Amino acid sequence: MASWSSDTPGSCDCFVSVPPASAIPAVIFAKNSDRPRAEVQEVVFVPAGTHAPGSRLQCTYIEVEQVPKTHAVILSRPSWLWGAEMGANEHGVCIGNEAVWTKEPVGEGEALLGMDLLRLGLERSSSALGALRVITDLLERYGQGGSCREDPAPFCYHNTFLLADRTEAWVLETAGRLWAAQRIQEGARNISNQLSISTDISAEHEELRTHALAQGWWGGQSTFDFAQVFSLAQQPVRMEAAKARFQAGQQLLRQQQGSITAEVMMGILRNKESGICMDSGGFRTTASMVSVLPRDPTQPCVHFLTATPDPSRSVFKPFIFGAGVAQAPQVLSPTFGAQDPVRTQPRFQTQVDRRHPLYLQHQEALGLMESEQDRGQRLLQKQRHLEQEGLEAVQRLLAGEWAPSPQELGGLFQAFVQRESQVYA
């Protein structure tokens, strides 16, 4: 079993608001990805594809069977791996994942990472429930495992997921190949590195309860409480800390109940006092995402991504699927082919520079914010002004006051990335 230490990455926070908790008729999704401090997260667009019968797909560590068709996706991912920490597909499905440790042992054998499962769910589904079925089917077939950080010392965990689409959300929590899921049809919900599904279970692995009985974790007479039955009696230190973040997230959502917008979610992700905007020890919030998924299927879904660390000093930039969508090169990390440390054996014996152009500029800007207060404040104001332009453009779009071409919509994220780059020039 992988060991736990104080500097291992173990914190993320996902949020969702389903009407009537939202201020508008839309589901709103948000996530902070908290990862090792030096890890670079890139934003990758993968177009829809068709695949030959019998073809195989290489994920981070293992191969799985490919499907005939895959959907277009936008992913925010640690640049060394195949999967993603969070993302969305062309059908308005969004997923974020979290690390979790349970009574079910975590092995070091290589299988599918939770981040691989997330991407596979997006590429192969057109609804949140469909993505849940994809993930659980693959989980039961291949299992989850392998090191989740770019380091010779293995660090492994199981996963929880928050899945959302235009109509509803699902929380999926796993323990090895076992799982439980909860459907969210209204209100606000968050997850933070711990099991949170109690007795309100909407779907589950067929052997979940018999396994708990066989292990002596549940007597079979009392009401089955998944979180209580499968949670560790003695939690790792950072999982204990996650309880405080989970409760703070609940409170922040409760305070905004009925008035939650994309801006409100961005504010929650920027909350440092609660630890939701993470900057502690060896890790920090390395990227953030907020998505607006309108109930009206004629309106486009909008995904705001930072592609840079620390949302309190980053720009949420709007992405919309459209005919003109292409990869923004400024947020794409360099590749190293067969010589990549994740591909050579033994893995992660060397380090490579994965910083993409916007990351480099942003790091320089963060340095100025910390060393030169006046210049730093001006930079921050420019960031906020640019972000506000994006928010206002989206508001006009959803209100029917702006009717751009599909090409213009598809190029929106690229345009804002370029403008942010100019802010730092």
Secondary structure as UniProt FT lines:
FT   TURN            6..7
FT   STRAND          11..18
FT   TURN            19..20
FT   STRAND          26..36
FT   TURN            37..38
FT   STRAND          41..46
FT   STRAND          49..50
FT   TURN            53..54
FT   STRAND          56..58
FT   STRAND          63..65
FT   STRAND          69..70
FT   STRAND          73..78
FT   TURN            79..80
FT   STRAND          86..89
FT   TURN            90..91
FT   STRAND          94..100
FT   HELIX           114..123
FT   HELIX           128..142
FT   STRAND          158..164
FT   STRAND          169..175
FT   TURN            176..177
FT   STRAND          178..184
FT   STRAND          187..191
FT   STRAND          203..204
FT   TURN            206..207
FT   HELIX           208..215
FT   HELIX           226..230
FT   HELIX           237..255
FT   TURN            256..258
FT   HELIX           262..269
FT   TURN            272..275
FT   STRAND          279..280
FT   TURN            281..282
FT   STRAND          283..294
FT   TURN            297..298
FT   STRAND          302..305
FT   HELIX           311..313
FT   STRAND          317..319
FT   TURN            323..324
FT   HELIX           329..331
FT   HELIX           337..339
FT   TURN            341..343
FT   TURN            347..348
FT   HELIX           357..371
FT   HELIX           373..398
FT   TURN            399..400
FT   HELIX           406..410
FT   HELIX           412..424
//
